Amino acid sequence: MKAPVATKKEHILEAHGDRRSDPYFWLSERENPEVLKYLEEENAYCDAVMKDTEAMQEDLFEEMKARYKKDDQSLPYFFNGYWYIVKYTDGKEYPAFYRAKGMLSAPEELILDVNQLAENEKFFDVGSVSVSMDNHLACFSTDNIGRRIYTLNFKNLITGEYLQDQIANTTGKAVWANDNRHIFYIRKDKNLRAFQVYMHELGTDSSQDILVFHEKDDTFDVNVYKTKSLKYIFISSSSTVSDEHRFIPADNVLADWKIVQPREDDLEYAVEHYEDDFYIITNADGAFNFKIVKAPVAHCDKPYWQDVIPHRKDVLLEGFEIFRDYFVLEERKEGLLQIGIMSHSDGGIHYLPFTDPTYTAYIGLNLEFDTDKLRYGYTSLTTPSSTYEYDMKYRTSVLLKQQEVMGGNFSPDHYVSERIWAPSRDGKNRIPISLVYRKDTAKTSATPLLLYGYGSYGHTVDASFSSLRLSLLDRGFIYAIAHIRGGEYLGREWYEDGKMLHKKNTFYDFIDAAAFLCHEAYTSPRHLYAMGGSAGGLLVGAVANMAPQLFNGMIAQVPFVDVVTTMLDETIPLTTGEYDEWGNPGDEEYYRYMKSYSPYDNVERKDYPNMLITTGFHDSQVQYWEPAKWVARLREMKTDNHLLIFKTDMSSGHGGASGRFESLKEDALEYAFMLKLEHKTF
């Protein structure tokens, strides 16, 4: 079967006196039958190219699925008089939510069975479930398209009846006031920006809902939440580099909203409550790695902020949790996460011990305030996801739950992880790389290696366990994560040096990490593969243009690759809120810089690696036409005979297929793609 050839329709885009030819611009016409026909042709071509791997994909799917515990449940947690549990049942794709009053041995009450709601739906997602303070009502949100546009629904938990109240076009989050009659929720604008907070009174039509807050700056999004103390409801308004928070008492929905600290450029902060004070994590006063301050609730703006945890140049402060007698810190030092416990009584601090060379540790779900017990999570490249309960008074840990790996003889002892450092081309930095492989896998130039990266928004991809990944490791692959600039692995400056007019450092770091892995004979270009999704797909696309010779194959998932065109179009969801990450191409300096790395704009007539590119037709974050246009241009320009296949899930969005197991088919396709290139049989 021949590869599809997209029709070229001349379209000129002009900015700053620069003319760009975009002959595939028409692929953005979502309702055009010609567009749908082209996407279906690409899907058929993908199926034809990968037909010889169909049995392998099915076997991989069943193998991955077999590692899941079929009848499984979440670790129960206690809140407001009830234990809450999420359960999965063998043969069903979706969870069911339960609760038990007072003690776990009490009869379980069904809150919501998502399997029933999802019947006859190709895609279905429950965004959140929130129970009123009197425990009588539940508000839950649903999306059956994949655009992350949720409808709020209500259920009486005493009678089991669904209320007539329904609220469309929301972010999916709802916060109950303490009167059990009002909820606060967020609406999206036509560009899917979270921009308005409304208050709904149960029993009234949503058209009568009261607009509480309207964020008019289109570079900001809004959120709504309740403090852990349950005493205050907050509205946060945030851009990439600036925050503003306002609050009312949760007992008084008619109170005037009070601002903690008015927004300022480059001032970030987040707020929690304890007794008479707000505790605030912030980068104020040059604290680029953040610090924690406190201020009285009655006088909470910046002049009243007093340092509690001062700024440290070598430690990134990522979060905190407040208990009656303790303050828990989530920190990152030299790339590794730490959890520190500080006593309110004496200010002394101690840290939980972690020994793996590379790992993930984090503060878990801790809804109780008056307790000495801290739940925290831990995982590494060889250790399945684990939840521990730590006694902060007696300093002892108990394992509460660990992910079970079924369907085989898995043992962490069969695998080894390490962290190495690659020199960067600027000679000033070293790039951390986390790796995992089977102990019996030889590290040679013939060893296949999958290198994963992201590198945007300050988001750090930490080393964590994946049961799916075992299907690669057990077939001789090494898996590696490049902790590149644009993330915050080595602190806030690591992020700042990989954004805006420094964005190319992200791509250079990934290339330098790949070259180092080849130089050190972990692998070679003939056996090296790259993978990234969303902004990580931008990474893969940019690297494909800059250093195609380094890789045998690349997988770009829902990739953000048409950077200039998207960032110039304020009608596209998320665009205006991204200016602080990439820059505003309305400014010629940023326009020229973006154009110099945008994957779509820099496709050249040359050889490219084998490539698998995926998207979702209903993607609200990276529109399907970005990868579609990129593929069309690659087909036109590339000079090689390597594989180029493009798969569009016509019924999903940015997160892929819904359901517990359906998404595994996407993983099986990706793994089969690499195994095919390695000439490996199942």
LINKALIN-V386232 format. One line per field, one symbol per residue. ss: DSSP state (H for helix, E for strand, - for the rest). phi: phi as a letter, one per 30 degrees, with the letter a starting at -180 (. if undefined). Layout:
ss->???
phi->???
//
This chain:
ss->-----------EEEE--EEEE---HHHH----HHHHHHHHHHHHHHHHH-HHHHHHHHHHHHHHHH-----EE---EEE--EEEEEEE-------EEEEEE------EEEEEEHHHH-------EEEEEEE-----EEEEEEE------EEEEEEE-----EEEEEEEEEEEEEEE-----EEEEEEE-----EEEEEEEE----HHH-EEEEE------EEEEEE-----EEEEEEE----EEEEEEE--------EE---------EEEEEE--EEEEEE-HHH----EEEEEE-----HHH-EEEE--E--EEEEEEEE---EEEEEEEE--EEEEEEEE-----EEE-------EEEEE---------EEEEEEEE-----EEEEEE----EEEEEEE---------HHHEEEEEEEEE------EEEEEEEEE----------EEEE-----E-----------HHHH----EEEEEE---E----HHHHH---HHH-HHHHHHHHHHHHHHHH-----HHHEEEEEE-HHHHHHHHHHHH-HHH--EEEEE-----HHHHHH-------HHHHHHH-----HHHHHHHHHH--HHH-------EEEEEEE-------HHHHHHHHHHHHHH------EEEEEE---E--E-------HHHHHHHHHHHHHH-----
phi->.dddbddcbebccbahicccdbdceddddecdeddddddddddddedddcedceddddddedddddddddcbbdddbcahjbccbcbcceicdcdbcbbbdibdddedcddacdedddeicdbabcdabbcdddicbbcbcbbcbjcicccdbbbdddciddddebbchbdjcbbddddiccbcbbccddciddbbcccccejcdddcdcdcabddddccccbbacdedicbccccbbcdbabbbbbbdddbdcdddcddbedbeiccabbbbahcbccbcacdiiddcibcbbadedbcdeecdbdccddbdcbcdcaabcbecbbcccbbbhjcdbccccdddbidbbcddbcddaabbadddbddccaccccbcbabdcceebccccdddcibcbdcabedccilcdbeddbbbabbbcddddicbbcdbcbbaddcddcbdcddbcccabibiidcdddbdbdddeddddcjdccbccdddjccecjddddedbbhdceddeddddddddddddddidaaedbcbcbabidddeeddddeddbdddbdabbcchddbcddddddcdddeieddcedccjcddddddeddeddbeeddcdbdadbddbcbbabdceccbdedddddddeddddcdcccddbbbbcddbbbddiddjdceddddddddddedddddhccd
//
